[in-house]
Structures are given as structure tokens and as C-alpha cells.
Amino acid sequence: MVRFATDEDGYWHVKRFIESHNHELASPADRHLLRSCRNIIEEKASVLKSKTDAGIRTVDVYAYLAEEVGECENVGFSKRDAYNFIQKEKRARIEIGDTNFLIQLFKDRQVEDHMFAWDVQYDDEDRLLNFFWVDGRSRIDYECFGDVLIFDTSYRLNKYNFVCAPFVGVNNH
């Protein structure tokens, strides 16, 4: 173990050094599991992106990459790394275009339907967190017929891994 510190002038000095190692080193067969040895190179990232965009499951793309190089140990990253990479890509796509498209859709609907109401919520990094809308017809139906409301959630079933929670009104017809 080596611990460094900097002095007032910005120079690095060894603060502590312990020569003995406190655990067994990873064997060469386990080296591919170490975080420092895992990375997704651009070529494999491109394969992951293109095949998952085409609808192929991440696990199947990973299996394909493993078959290409002989075994999972030679892929260069874990299956979990592949899933994390794809989720990060999906979140980036939401930030780039879909959020703006959704907001514009809500604005257009509000011009067409003056009773249309909507709201969005963003997280600390200004990413879309939640959104809600209700159209005029549903509001009228609720005013006329009252208290029937269905709340249904589908747990993270869409392509962005968002929770879907539609409110569906019933007007007794």
C-alpha cells in the first residue's frame, strides 16, 4: 500500500508505505474481472449500439461478441458493463431529442385543446424525471361522471426503462 500527500508547493511525497500485500493477487484467469482491466473499445461499443438498436437483446449481443473472440474472458468487459453501457446510451438519447419532442408535442396539443394540461419534472442534472398530461375530453368526462379513476403501473417496460403510470378515466358508457 502506498499513500501520497502533497505539500504547500504542490510536490508529492510518500506519506505511508507498506510493502507486504494484504490479499492474494488476482490470477491471470481472473484478470478480466478486475475493473481496471475492463473497458469497452469503440469497435465493440459500435457493435453493442447497432445490434441493440436493431432490437437484439443486450445479453445476445454480448454472447455474439464472446463467440467472436472465443470466450467471455476475451471480450474485454463484463455482461454488466454491456448493460450499463446500453442504459447510458439510452439516457443520452433521451437528453438529446426525445424530451424536446415530448415538450413540443404537449405544447402543440395545448394549442389544439385548450383544456389540455401537462407538467414535467426534472432531476438535479436537468434530465426529464416525470411527466403528466390530461386531455380536455377526459377532464369533461370526469366533471360529468365523477369518481372512477384507474391507476395502473407497468414496471419499466418501455425502451427507456421508465415507469409507465397511465391514469385512465371511465365515463359510464
Solvent accessible surface area in square Angstrom, and as a share of the most:
residue,aa,sasa,rsa
1,M,92,0.41
2,V,69,0.40
3,R,119,0.43
4,F,107,0.45
5,A,38,0.30
6,T,75,0.44
7,D,49,0.25
8,E,175,0.79
9,D,114,0.59
10,G,47,0.45
11,Y,145,0.55
12,W,176,0.62
13,H,97,0.43
14,V,91,0.53
15,K,144,0.61
16,R,118,0.43
17,F,125,0.52
18,I,67,0.34
19,E,148,0.67
20,S,84,0.54
21,H,112,0.50
22,N,141,0.72
23,H,117,0.52
24,E,158,0.71
25,L,132,0.66
26,A,50,0.39
27,S,49,0.32
28,P,126,0.79
29,A,76,0.59
30,D,65,0.34
31,R,143,0.52
32,H,50,0.22
33,L,100,0.50
34,L,76,0.38
35,R,199,0.73
36,S,107,0.69
37,C,39,0.23
38,R,66,0.24
39,N,99,0.51
40,I,45,0.23
41,I,83,0.42
42,E,129,0.58
43,E,124,0.56
44,K,26,0.11
45,A,6,0.05
46,S,54,0.35
47,V,37,0.21
48,L,0,0.00
49,K,60,0.26
50,S,66,0.43
51,K,59,0.25
52,T,24,0.14
53,D,87,0.45
54,A,81,0.63
55,G,63,0.61
56,I,73,0.37
57,R,155,0.57
58,T,14,0.08
59,V,44,0.25
60,D,59,0.31
61,V,1,0.00
62,Y,10,0.04
63,A,57,0.44
64,Y,91,0.35
65,L,8,0.04
66,A,9,0.07
67,E,145,0.65
68,E,116,0.52
69,V,57,0.33
70,G,63,0.60
71,E,88,0.40
72,C,64,0.38
73,E,75,0.34
74,N,79,0.40
75,V,3,0.02
76,G,26,0.25
77,F,7,0.03
78,S,30,0.20
79,K,91,0.39
80,R,151,0.55
81,D,25,0.13
82,A,0,0.00
83,Y,69,0.26
84,N,78,0.40
85,F,39,0.16
86,I,9,0.04
87,Q,50,0.22
88,K,133,0.56
89,E,42,0.19
90,K,50,0.21
91,R,112,0.41
92,A,39,0.30
93,R,92,0.34
94,I,12,0.06
95,E,86,0.39
96,I,135,0.69
97,G,30,0.29
98,D,55,0.29
99,T,15,0.09
100,N,98,0.50
101,F,143,0.59
102,L,31,0.16
103,I,27,0.14
104,Q,96,0.43
105,L,81,0.40
106,F,5,0.02
107,K,99,0.42
108,D,62,0.32
109,R,86,0.31
110,Q,75,0.33
111,V,111,0.64
112,E,133,0.60
113,D,34,0.18
114,H,163,0.73
115,M,78,0.35
116,F,4,0.02
117,A,31,0.24
118,W,64,0.22
119,D,91,0.47
120,V,28,0.16
121,Q,96,0.43
122,Y,91,0.35
123,D,38,0.20
124,D,151,0.78
125,E,120,0.54
126,D,110,0.57
127,R,79,0.29
128,L,17,0.09
129,L,91,0.45
130,N,79,0.41
131,F,80,0.33
132,F,96,0.40
133,W,124,0.44
134,V,38,0.22
135,D,40,0.21
136,G,4,0.03
137,R,154,0.56
138,S,48,0.31
139,R,96,0.35
140,I,72,0.37
141,D,23,0.12
142,Y,116,0.44
143,E,142,0.64
144,C,91,0.54
145,F,72,0.30
146,G,26,0.25
147,D,123,0.64
148,V,58,0.33
149,L,101,0.50
150,I,83,0.42
151,F,122,0.51
152,D,72,0.37
153,T,73,0.43
154,S,35,0.23
155,Y,158,0.60
156,R,103,0.38
157,L,138,0.69
158,N,69,0.35
159,K,138,0.58
160,Y,44,0.17
161,N,58,0.30
162,F,54,0.22
163,V,78,0.45
164,C,62,0.37
165,A,42,0.33
166,P,55,0.35
167,F,104,0.43
168,V,75,0.43
169,G,49,0.47
170,V,65,0.37
171,N,34,0.18
172,N,102,0.52
173,H,184,0.82
